[in-house]
């Protein structure tokens, strides 16, 4: 943990929060059954939870600056020579019993496939052949919650703050990653409500290649009439015809866009009984289809990172109601998980990365 302490020590003016933030992360990585403020204080051998709660509520430190250090640390371990990997936007649902925490509303949970009383956070992962990690996070604040007015101010939302859609939060995180030095990573979005036409146009303007999940109706509208898709070619494979790949991927070239870029419709048929997933893909006109498939498969890798954060780093176990508290806890959880993943001898288990 000394490496992480040194990485973020300059973000804390006082020694007390600097020491406590390390103790907080050590508690998150412990084998304690619960990882709330009481359990973390007990693990740190403190007499009560006040110090841990103060760290998330009122102590003077900037979680967004620490997030920048987190991104630097993860990128140092996951960037590979000649490739900027894949940036994956993933949602995470925090189910709640009450309605007093920031952003909690009766809203659709894509993870559970139904309406729930919950918070929704968006997380940005970076996936490459070297490894994977989560580098950013944003809390989604629904219109319904913001329209309550006073609760928003109480929970740390500046007065007059407007609503930001999930696509806007996705763009915000991607923009920060690009500004950090990534030149041309792939962007992969697994849910259709996490992007919109404005985000897609913005990525096109930056010449950033992407794969964006489509609604079934939109995929059907994009497919050329009478065309189910062109089977992918795989030399040396035996399928139903000469040279046909038996893997469940199909692609249709849609059109060439401005410059040397082009659009594809990529469809994945996981099993005869399951609904196919379709993606709008964009990249240089000469892009090989396996590159799109690699970007889609990175979504599952980012999902496994979030699952590990839930089980190993206490992502969901916090007792704060404010926006600031949410950002502080999630940032420390991400940083603790990154340390366990990349520190020598600290990786708890292998995280598969797309071939």
C-alpha positions in Angstrom: 0.0 0.0 0.0 3.0 2.3 0.3 3.0 2.8 -3.5 -0.6 4.1 -3.4 0.1 6.2 -0.4 3.0 7.9 -2.1 0.9 8.3 -5.3 -1.8 10.4 -3.6 0.0 11.9 -0.6 0.3 15.3 -2.3 -3.5 15.5 -2.4 -3.8 15.8 1.4 -2.6 18.9 3.3 -3.0 17.3 6.8 -1.5 14.1 8.0 -4.6 12.8 9.6 -6.8 12.3 6.5 -3.7 11.1 4.6 -3.2 8.2 7.1 -6.9 7.5 7.4 -7.4 7.2 3.6 -4.8 4.4 3.6 -6.5 2.7 6.5 -9.8 3.0 4.7 -8.4 1.3 1.6 -6.8 -1.4 3.7 -10.1 -2.1 5.3 -11.8 -2.3 1.9 -9.3 -5.0 0.9 -9.6 -6.9 4.1 -11.5 -10.1 4.7 -14.1 -8.3 6.9 -17.6 -9.5 6.3 -19.0 -6.0 6.2 -17.1 -2.9 5.0 -19.1 0.0 6.3 -17.7 2.8 8.4 -18.0 0.8 11.6 -16.2 -2.3 10.2 -13.5 -0.1 8.6 -12.9 1.8 11.9 -12.7 -1.5 13.7 -10.2 -2.9 11.2 -8.1 0.3 11.7 -8.4 -0.1 15.5 -10.2 3.2 15.9 -12.6 3.6 18.8 -15.6 4.6 16.7 -16.7 5.3 13.1 -16.6 9.1 13.3 -13.1 9.4 11.7 -14.0 7.2 8.7 -17.3 9.0 8.3 -15.6 12.4 8.5 -13.1 11.3 5.8 -16.1 10.8 3.4 -18.1 13.8 4.5 -16.2 16.9 5.6 -12.4 16.2 5.5 -10.6 18.6 3.1 -9.5 16.6 0.0 -10.5 16.5 -3.6 -11.8 13.1 -4.8 -11.6 14.2 -8.5 -7.8 15.0 -8.1 -7.3 11.5 -6.6 -9.3 10.1 -9.5 -6.7 11.6 -11.8 -4.0 9.8 -9.9 -6.0 6.6 -10.1 -6.2 7.0 -13.9 -2.5 7.6 -14.1 -1.8 4.5 -12.0 -4.1 2.2 -14.0 -2.9 3.5 -17.4 0.7 2.9 -16.3 -0.1 -0.8 -15.9 -2.6 -1.4 -18.8 -1.3 0.7 -21.7 0.6 -1.3 -24.3 3.2 -0.3 -26.9 1.5 0.7 -30.2 -2.1 0.5 -28.8 -4.3 2.6 -26.6 -6.7 -0.3 -25.7 -10.4 0.0 -25.3 -12.4 2.5 -23.1 -15.6 0.8 -21.9 -18.5 2.7 -20.3 -20.4 0.4 -17.9 -23.4 1.1 -15.6 -23.5 -0.1 -12.0 -26.7 -0.2 -10.0 -26.8 0.5 -6.2 -30.1 -0.8 -4.9 -31.4 1.2 -1.9 -34.3 0.7 0.6 -34.9 4.4 1.3 -34.9 7.5 -0.9 -32.6 9.8 1.1 -29.3 9.3 -0.7 -28.2 11.4 -3.6 -29.6 10.3 -7.0 -31.9 7.6 -5.6 -35.1 7.2 -7.6 -37.5 4.6 -9.0 -35.7 3.9 -12.2 -34.8 1.2 -14.7 -32.0 -1.2 -13.7 -30.3 -2.7 -16.8 -28.4 -5.1 -14.5 -31.6 -6.6 -13.2 -33.9 -5.9 -16.2 -36.6 -4.1 -14.1 -37.5 -0.9 -12.3 -36.0 -0.5 -8.9 -35.3 2.0 -6.2 -31.7 2.6 -6.8 -28.7 4.8 -7.6 -27.0 4.4 -10.9 -23.3 5.0 -11.4 -21.4 5.0 -14.6 -17.8 3.7 -14.7 -15.1 3.9 -17.4 -12.8 1.0 -17.8 -9.5 0.7 -19.7 -8.9 -2.8 -21.2 -5.9 -3.9 -23.1 -3.9 -7.1 -23.7 -1.8 -6.1 -20.6 -4.7 -5.9 -18.2 -7.8 -4.0 -17.2 -9.0 -1.5 -14.6 -11.6 1.1 -13.9 -10.3 4.7 -14.3 -13.3 7.0 -13.8 -16.8 7.2 -12.3 -19.9 9.5 -12.5 -23.1 9.5 -10.4 -26.3 9.8 -12.5 -28.8 12.2 -11.0 -32.3 11.6 -12.5 -34.6 14.5 -13.4 -37.1 13.3 -10.8 -34.5 13.6 -8.0 -33.2 17.0 -9.2 -36.8 18.3 -9.4 -37.2 17.9 -5.7 -35.0 21.0 -5.4 -33.9 21.3 -1.7 -32.7 17.7 -1.3 -30.3 18.3 -4.2 -28.7 21.2 -2.4 -28.5 19.3 0.9 -26.8 16.4 -0.9 -24.0 18.6 -2.3 -25.4 19.5 -5.8 -24.7 23.1 -6.6 -27.8 25.3 -6.8 -28.8 25.7 -10.5 -27.1 22.6 -11.7 -28.9 21.2 -14.7 -29.7 17.6 -15.6 -27.0 15.6 -17.4 -28.1 12.5 -19.3 -26.2 9.3 -19.1 -24.7 9.9 -22.6 -23.4 13.3 -21.3 -21.7 11.6 -18.4 -20.2 9.0 -20.7 -18.8 11.8 -22.9 -17.4 13.6 -19.8 -15.4 10.5 -18.7 -14.2 9.7 -22.2 -13.1 13.3 -22.7 -11.0 13.2 -19.5 -9.3 9.9 -20.6 -8.5 11.4 -24.0 -7.1 14.6 -22.4 -4.9 12.4 -20.2 -2.8 11.4 -23.2 -4.6 8.5 -25.0 -4.3 9.2 -28.7 -6.9 6.9 -30.4 -8.4 4.3 -28.1 -11.5 2.3 -29.1 -14.7 3.3 -27.3 -17.1 0.5 -26.4 -20.6 1.1 -25.0 -22.6 -1.9 -23.9 -26.0 -0.2 -23.3 -28.0 1.8 -25.7 -29.0 4.4 -23.1 -25.4 5.3 -22.4 -24.9 7.1 -25.7 -26.8 9.4 -28.1 -26.3 10.9 -31.5 -24.4 13.8 -30.0 -21.8 11.5 -28.4 -21.5 9.5 -31.6 -20.9 12.6 -33.7 -18.4 13.9 -31.2 -16.4 10.6 -31.5 -16.5 10.8 -35.3 -15.2 14.4 -35.1 -12.2 13.2 -33.1 -11.6 10.1 -35.4 -12.1 7.8 -32.4 -13.2 4.3 -33.4 -16.2 2.9 -31.5 -18.7 0.1 -31.1 -22.1 1.2 -29.7 -24.9 -1.1 -28.6 -28.1 -0.7 -30.7 -31.7 -1.2 -29.8 -33.2 -4.1 -31.8 -35.5 -1.7 -33.8 -32.6 0.6 -34.7 -30.5 -2.4 -35.8 -33.3 -3.7 -38.0 -33.7 -0.2 -39.6 -30.0 0.0 -40.3 -29.7 -3.4 -41.9 -29.9 -3.4 -45.8 -33.3 -4.8 -46.9 -33.1 -8.5 -47.5 -29.6 -8.8 -45.9 -29.1 -10.7 -42.7 -25.4 -10.0 -42.6 -22.2 -11.2 -44.3 -20.6 -14.1 -42.6 -17.1 -13.4 -41.4 -14.2 -15.1 -43.2 -11.7 -17.3 -41.3 -9.0 -19.0 -43.4 -8.5 -22.6 -42.5 -11.8 -23.0 -40.7 -14.5 -25.5 -41.8 -18.1 -24.5 -41.5 -21.2 -24.9 -43.6 -19.4 -23.6 -46.7 -15.9 -23.1 -48.0 -14.0 -20.7 -45.8 -17.0 -19.7 -43.6 -16.4 -19.0 -39.9 -18.7 -20.9 -37.5 -18.3 -18.2 -34.9 -21.6 -16.4 -34.2 -20.7 -13.0 -35.6 -22.1 -11.2 -38.7 -21.2 -7.9 -40.2 -22.7 -5.6 -42.8 -20.8 -2.7 -44.3 -23.2 0.3 -44.2 -21.4 3.2 -45.9 -18.2 5.3 -46.0 -18.4 8.4 -44.0 -16.3 11.6 -44.2 -12.6 11.0 -45.0 -11.4 7.5 -44.7 -13.9 6.3 -42.1 -16.7 3.8 -42.6 -19.7 2.4 -40.7 -20.6 -1.3 -40.0 -23.4 -3.1 -38.4 -22.1 -5.9 -36.3 -24.4 -8.6 -34.9 -23.6 -11.3 -32.3 -25.8 -14.4 -32.1 -24.7 -16.0 -28.7 -27.1 -18.9 -29.0 -30.3 -19.9 -30.9 -32.5 -19.2 -27.9 -31.0 -15.8 -27.1 -31.7 -12.5 -28.7 -28.9 -11.3 -30.9 -26.9 -8.1 -29.9 -26.2 -5.5 -32.5 -23.6 -2.8 -32.6 -23.0 0.3 -34.7 -19.3 0.3 -35.5 -17.1 3.1 -36.9 -13.4 3.2 -37.7 -10.9 3.5 -40.6 -12.2 2.1 -43.8 -9.6 -0.7 -43.7 -10.4 -1.8 -40.2 -10.4 -5.6 -39.8 -13.6 -6.9 -38.3 -11.8 -8.8 -35.5 -10.9 -5.3 -34.1 -14.6 -4.6 -33.6 -15.1 -8.0 -32.0 -12.2 -7.3 -29.6 -13.8 -4.0 -28.6 -17.2 -5.8 -27.9 -15.5 -8.5 -25.8 -13.8 -5.8 -23.7 -17.2 -5.0 -22.3 -17.3 -8.4 -20.5 -13.8 -7.7 -19.1 -14.9 -4.3 -17.7 -18.0 -6.0 -16.2 -15.7 -8.5 -14.4 -13.7 -5.6 -13.0 -16.9 -4.1 -11.6 -17.9 -7.5 -10.2 -14.5 -7.8 -8.5 -15.0 -4.3 -7.0 -18.3 -5.4 -5.5 -16.9 -8.6 -4.0 -13.3 -7.6 -3.1 -13.2 -3.8 -2.6 -16.5 -2.9 -0.9 -17.8 -0.8 -3.8 -21.4 -1.1 -2.6 -20.8 -0.9 1.1 -21.0 2.8 2.1 -23.1 4.8 4.5 -23.1 8.3 3.0 -26.0 10.2 1.4 -24.2 13.1 -0.3 -22.8 13.4 -3.8 -19.4 14.2 -2.4 -19.5 11.1 -0.1 -20.4 8.9 -3.1 -17.5 10.2 -5.2 -15.1 9.8 -2.3 -16.0 6.3 -1.4 -16.1 5.0 -5.0 -12.7 6.7 -5.8 -11.1 4.9 -2.8 -12.7 1.6 -3.7 -11.4 1.9 -7.3 -7.9 2.8 -6.1 -7.8 -0.1 -3.6 -8.9 -2.5 -6.3 -6.2 -1.1 -8.7 -3.6 -1.6 -6.0 -4.6 -5.2 -5.5 -4.7 -5.8 -9.3 -1.4 -4.4 -10.2 0.9 -4.3 -7.1 3.5 -7.1 -7.2 2.0 -10.2 -5.6 -1.3 -8.3 -5.0 -3.5 -9.6 -7.8 -6.3 -11.7 -6.3 -7.2 -13.5 -9.4 -6.7 -13.2 -13.2 -9.0 -10.9 -15.1 -9.5 -12.2 -18.7 -8.8 -9.6 -21.4 -10.1 -9.9 -25.0 -7.8 -11.7 -27.4 
